[in-house]
Amino acid sequence: MAVFIDDSTVGLKISGVVTELHPELNKEQIKEIAHHVYHKINMIPVYEQAKQLIEEYVKDKLDYGSKD
């Protein structure tokens, strides 16, 4: 039986990705890069992907018709 999550928020710790890719950088450089990426990242594809996956799940698993 599946254990469902209470918080369905999707998050990404950008500074963690920077550190993973470039562990040689100092804290100030990591903050600078993370700030830049934060303001440039496009979340629309994630939103659209979530909508598509929701519709697929509802149609396939819950046997409801699509809203489209």
N, CA, C and O of each residue as an XYZ file, in Angstrom:
272
protein
N       0.841     -1.184      0.000
C       0.000      0.000      0.000
C       0.884      1.245      0.000
O       1.845      1.323      0.765
N       0.569      2.200     -0.839
C       1.360      3.425     -0.949
C       1.140      4.328      0.256
O       0.039      4.407      0.800
N       2.204      5.005      0.659
C       2.115      6.033      1.682
C       2.177      7.363      0.949
O       3.195      7.685      0.336
N       1.105      8.136      1.004
C       1.020      9.373      0.257
C       1.677     10.517      1.014
O       1.688     10.537      2.245
N       2.223     11.469      0.263
C       2.884     12.613      0.867
C       1.860     13.674      1.260
O       0.820     13.810      0.615
N       2.156     14.424      2.319
C       1.286     15.513      2.752
C       1.625     16.817      2.024
O       0.732     17.599      1.700
N       2.902     17.046      1.770
C       3.346     18.267      1.104
C       3.802     17.909     -0.302
O       4.830     17.255     -0.478
N       3.048     18.330     -1.290
C       3.358     17.974     -2.674
C       4.141     19.074     -3.394
O       4.137     19.134     -4.623
N       4.803     19.930     -2.645
C       5.613     20.992     -3.219
C       6.861     20.400     -3.853
O       7.521     19.541     -3.268
N       7.181     20.872     -5.060
C       8.407     20.470     -5.731
C       9.416     21.579     -5.513
O       9.129     22.745     -5.781
N      10.589     21.226     -5.031
C      11.602     22.235     -4.768
C      12.961     21.835     -5.302
O      13.244     20.657     -5.516
N      13.787     22.829     -5.509
C      15.142     22.607     -5.975
C      16.061     23.561     -5.237
O      15.900     24.778     -5.327
N      17.019     23.019     -4.514
C      17.993     23.851     -3.827
C      19.113     24.135     -4.821
O      20.023     23.325     -5.000
N      19.032     25.295     -5.462
C      19.964     25.645     -6.525
C      21.395     25.667     -6.014
O      22.304     25.208     -6.707
N      21.609     26.186     -4.826
C      22.980     26.232     -4.293
C      23.556     24.830     -4.125
O      24.763     24.630     -4.263
N      22.707     23.877     -3.831
C      23.162     22.493     -3.722
C      23.617     21.942     -5.059
O      24.588     21.187     -5.127
N      22.919     22.315     -6.122
C      23.308     21.874     -7.465
C      24.631     22.535     -7.852
O      25.510     21.888     -8.422
N      24.770     23.828     -7.539
C      26.026     24.534     -7.827
C      27.183     23.847     -7.113
O      28.229     23.602     -7.714
N      27.001     23.538     -5.838
C      28.043     22.884     -5.050
C      28.371     21.497     -5.597
O      29.534     21.093     -5.621
N      27.358     20.781     -6.028
C      27.559     19.450     -6.595
C      28.399     19.525     -7.870
O      29.291     18.705     -8.087
N      28.106     20.511     -8.703
C      28.823     20.656     -9.965
C      30.201     21.286     -9.798
O      31.137     20.948    -10.522
N      30.321     22.209     -8.832
C      31.574     22.943     -8.637
C      31.908     23.054     -7.149
O      31.748     24.121     -6.556
N      32.370     21.959     -6.546
C      32.681     21.979     -5.112
C      33.848     22.904     -4.759
O      34.062     23.204     -3.584
N      34.600     23.356     -5.758
C      35.749     24.218     -5.509
C      35.370     25.678     -5.239
O      36.205     26.461     -4.785
N      34.114     26.045     -5.517
C      33.691     27.427     -5.339
C      33.499     27.776     -3.862
O      33.139     26.924     -3.049
N      33.749     29.049     -3.534
C      33.522     29.482     -2.151
C      32.052     29.867     -1.967
O      31.292     29.926     -2.934
N      31.660     30.128     -0.719
C      30.245     30.384     -0.405
C      29.689     31.595     -1.145
O      28.544     31.578     -1.596
N      30.489     32.633     -1.270
C      30.024     33.844     -1.948
C      29.789     33.587     -3.440
O      28.815     34.081     -4.009
N      30.672     32.821     -4.067
C      30.502     32.470     -5.479
C      29.253     31.606     -5.677
O      28.511     31.788     -6.642
N      29.032     30.681     -4.768
C      27.851     29.815     -4.835
C      26.584     30.654     -4.729
O      25.638     30.446     -5.489
N      26.555     31.607     -3.784
C      25.397     32.484     -3.630
C      25.170     33.327     -4.875
O      24.031     33.523     -5.297
N      26.253     33.825     -5.464
C      26.146     34.653     -6.669
C      25.546     33.865     -7.827
O      24.646     34.349     -8.513
N      26.042     32.658     -8.043
C      25.552     31.817     -9.139
C      24.111     31.393     -8.881
O      23.280     31.436     -9.788
N      23.812     30.986     -7.655
C      22.452     30.569     -7.311
C      21.465     31.711     -7.526
O      20.352     31.489     -8.005
N      21.866     32.927     -7.176
C      21.013     34.101     -7.376
C      20.740     34.302     -8.865
O      19.601     34.536     -9.268
N      21.781     34.210     -9.666
C      21.640     34.364    -11.114
C      20.681     33.313    -11.686
O      19.766     33.647    -12.439
N      20.894     32.059    -11.327
C      20.068     30.966    -11.847
C      18.623     31.121    -11.381
O      17.692     30.883    -12.150
N      18.434     31.517    -10.128
C      17.091     31.703     -9.574
C      16.268     32.661    -10.443
O      15.086     32.424    -10.694
N      16.902     33.740    -10.897
C      16.180     34.737    -11.679
C      16.064     34.378    -13.157
O      15.310     35.023    -13.886
N      16.790     33.370    -13.607
C      16.754     32.976    -15.009
C      15.960     31.695    -15.271
O      15.551     31.439    -16.403
N      15.745     30.901    -14.240
C      15.138     29.585    -14.435
C      13.676     29.719    -14.858
O      12.960     30.602    -14.385
N      13.255     28.850    -15.735
C      11.891     28.866    -16.259
C      11.107     27.700    -15.650
O      11.390     26.537    -15.940
N      10.137     28.013    -14.820
C       9.343     26.978    -14.159
C       8.126     26.553    -14.987
O       7.456     25.581    -14.636
N       7.835     27.259    -16.071
C       6.672     26.929    -16.894
C       6.706     25.484    -17.394
O       5.676     24.811    -17.344
N       7.861     24.973    -17.879
C       7.862     23.570    -18.321
C       7.521     22.587    -17.198
O       6.896     21.556    -17.445
N       7.928     22.902    -15.979
C       7.602     22.032    -14.843
C       6.098     22.061    -14.594
O       5.489     21.022    -14.341
N       5.505     23.238    -14.665
C       4.065     23.390    -14.482
C       3.292     22.625    -15.558
O       2.333     21.912    -15.263
N       3.725     22.783    -16.802
C       3.053     22.088    -17.907
C       3.212     20.570    -17.783
O       2.273     19.821    -18.054
N       4.388     20.124    -17.378
C       4.613     18.689    -17.187
C       3.716     18.160    -16.066
O       3.147     17.076    -16.192
N       3.585     18.908    -14.981
C       2.723     18.493    -13.874
C       1.275     18.368    -14.345
O       0.596     17.398    -14.005
N       0.798     19.337    -15.121
C      -0.572     19.271    -15.634
C      -0.776     18.029    -16.497
O      -1.791     17.341    -16.381
N       0.189     17.751    -17.353
C       0.083     16.578    -18.229
C       0.060     15.287    -17.414
O      -0.753     14.400    -17.675
N       0.936     15.184    -16.444
C       0.994     13.972    -15.625
C      -0.268     13.795    -14.788
O      -0.720     12.670    -14.572
N      -0.830     14.895    -14.322
C      -2.082     14.830    -13.554
C      -3.204     14.293    -14.439
O      -3.941     13.391    -14.041
N      -3.324     14.848    -15.634
C      -4.376     14.391    -16.541
C      -4.198     12.920    -16.915
O      -5.174     12.172    -16.977
N      -2.962     12.508    -17.162
C      -2.698     11.099    -17.491
C      -3.080     10.181    -16.333
O      -3.681      9.127    -16.543
N      -2.731     10.583    -15.117
C      -3.040      9.759    -13.948
C      -4.548      9.650    -13.750
O      -5.078      8.565    -13.516
N      -5.227     10.785    -13.848
C      -6.683     10.787    -13.656
C      -7.350      9.892    -14.698
O      -8.250      9.117    -14.372
N      -6.912      9.999    -15.934
C      -7.495      9.194    -17.008
C      -7.172      7.710    -16.841
O      -8.063      6.867    -16.943
N      -5.898      7.385    -16.584
C      -5.455      5.994    -16.549
C      -5.756      5.272    -15.235
O      -6.131      4.099    -15.239
N      -5.593      5.963    -14.128
C      -5.729      5.309    -12.822
C      -7.077      5.498    -12.159
O      -7.556      4.620    -11.441
N      -7.686      6.646    -12.402
C      -8.968      6.933    -11.762
C     -10.143      6.775    -12.715
O     -11.301      6.914    -12.319
N      -9.841      6.490    -13.953
C     -10.842      6.203    -14.978
C     -11.821      7.366    -15.172
O     -13.022      7.154    -15.341
N     -11.295      8.598    -15.145
C     -12.086      9.782    -15.455
C     -11.645     10.311    -16.803
O     -10.513     10.074    -17.225
N     -12.519     11.017    -17.478
C     -12.160     11.636    -18.763
C     -11.276     12.842    -18.561
O     -11.247     13.438    -17.484
N     -10.568     13.189    -19.590
C      -9.697     14.363    -19.572
C     -10.521     15.627    -19.673
O     -11.632     15.604    -20.203
N      -9.984     16.749    -19.163
C     -10.645     18.035    -19.258
C     -10.519     18.618    -20.653
O     -11.259     19.543    -20.985
N      -9.603     18.113    -21.496
C      -9.379     18.651    -22.841
C     -10.491     18.263    -23.786
O     -10.461     18.633    -24.959
